[in-house]
Amino acid sequence: MIPYGRQNINQADIDAVVDVLQSDFLTQGHQVPLFEKKVAKYCASEYGVAVNSATSALHIACLALGLGEGDYLWTSPNTFIASANCGLYCGAKVDFVDIDPLTYNLSAQELEQKLIQAKKDNKLPRIVIPVHFSGQSCDMKKIYSLSKEYDFKIIEDASHAIGGKYLDQPIGGCQYSDITVFSFHPVKIITTAEGGLATTNDKGLFVHMQLLRSHGLTRDPELMTKKSEGDWYYQQVDLGLNYRMNELQAALGISQMERLDEFIDKRHFLQERYDQLLSSFSIIKPYQGPDSYSALHLYPIQIQIDKVKRTREEIFKSLRKNDIGVNVHYIPVHTQPYYLNMGFKKGDFPNAENYYERAISIPIFQGLTIEMQDEVVNVLKKALV
Ligand SMILES: *Cc1c(COP(=O)(O)O)cnc(C)c1O
């Protein structure tokens, strides 16, 4: 089976993890701060906070920005459920902004329309989470200017997008947001097995997220509310969680970061090759906007179902039967049973639903060879007739 995505682990990655296993610290040593500095530097952001998943990073990002009961969080329906669930963890209400049919990203135009209405209804969001779907940045300039006009905070869900650029700047630099979140799940661009990281340029948010990922406790006298009682002393100053990344994960992350640019180059090579090979197929290829240099986490095609005799499901089945490990990204979050129970309905976000009904993600990852890619194209060609 050729999967739709897969990690790439080399001997240097293995050696880095083994070195940590033989060292004094398996957790709370030097690797995590080094990894945080490396990612922050790469993204040209001031600070990085590494945690055990992007889901955890989204949660502490929302907490640090003060999200709570009575607040609204808005995100894209075309995302993994974690981008929305983080709002529910904080007791906030979640709502969605439909996607742009061209980029499949949260539409800045739809956002503006929804904000105008929400202002009248006195239901403006406290946080908006644009998701850089498949690694391509959302229209951050426009979303940022709306955040100033309507007074909301921005968390970029860049789980797909480390190594990508927006207006020639690395994604994660937070020029147009408060916090950016990355995922290092094995299927993403680089991996720490499980892991996530939040970048920010705001010292207060940085310090607060550091507290929140580790029980809300501190050994820093400056953060304490009363005098230290001795060298053993620590204080709990907030209600935090245990979301720490361990040293094995961070060492793997540091090693993977060395190859990030190489990974992105390979993905672009494969994308350009797919674009050529699929040009006569009855599909819509993923659009690449001029403002963005995508990290290309996914290569999502849309089947032109009016031009082929088979359904999306039949095409999907035939690809899987022929060992092409395709997938579908994403089932619109508002159509999940849990969200339907909250009052959302099918039809609420038609662009996301239309896209979903036609979408298939075909394999793209570092280790995909030309021969494997040709096999994907041949099987797809047969599946489409
Ligand atoms: C993978 C993913 C997440 C969650 O990442 P984890 O590290 O698995 O918690 C969140 N948002 C998006 C868009 C993702 O693709």
The ligand as an SDF file (V2000), in Angstrom:
LIG
                    3D

 15 15  0  0  0  0  0  0  0  0999 V2000
   -3.1810   17.0370   12.7200 C   0  0  0  0  0  0  0  0  0  0  0  0
   -3.9580   18.2670   12.9670 C   0  0  0  0  0  0  0  0  0  0  0  0
   -4.2430   18.7290   14.2600 C   0  0  0  0  0  0  0  0  0  0  0  0
   -3.9240   17.9500   15.4950 C   0  0  0  0  0  0  0  0  0  0  0  0
   -2.6090   17.5980   15.5760 O   0  0  0  0  0  0  0  0  0  0  0  0
   -2.1030   16.6060   16.7150 P   0  0  0  0  0  0  0  0  0  0  0  0
   -0.6250   16.9180   16.8100 O   0  0  0  0  0  0  0  0  0  0  0  0
   -2.3710   15.2240   16.2250 O   0  0  0  0  0  0  0  0  0  0  0  0
   -2.8200   16.9270   17.9710 O   0  0  0  0  0  0  0  0  0  0  0  0
   -4.8990   19.9370   14.3920 C   0  0  0  0  0  0  0  0  0  0  0  0
   -5.2910   20.6470   13.3110 N   0  0  0  0  0  0  0  0  0  0  0  0
   -5.0510   20.2170   12.0660 C   0  0  0  0  0  0  0  0  0  0  0  0
   -5.4810   21.0580   10.9150 C   0  0  0  0  0  0  0  0  0  0  0  0
   -4.3950   19.0030   11.8560 C   0  0  0  0  0  0  0  0  0  0  0  0
   -4.1950   18.5590   10.6150 O   0  0  0  0  0  0  0  0  0  0  0  0
  1  2  1  0
  2  3  1  0
  2 14  2  0
  3  4  1  0
  3 10  2  0
  4  5  1  0
  5  6  1  0
  6  7  2  0
  6  8  1  0
  6  9  1  0
 10 11  1  0
 11 12  2  0
 12 13  1  0
 12 14  1  0
 14 15  1  0
M  END
$$$$
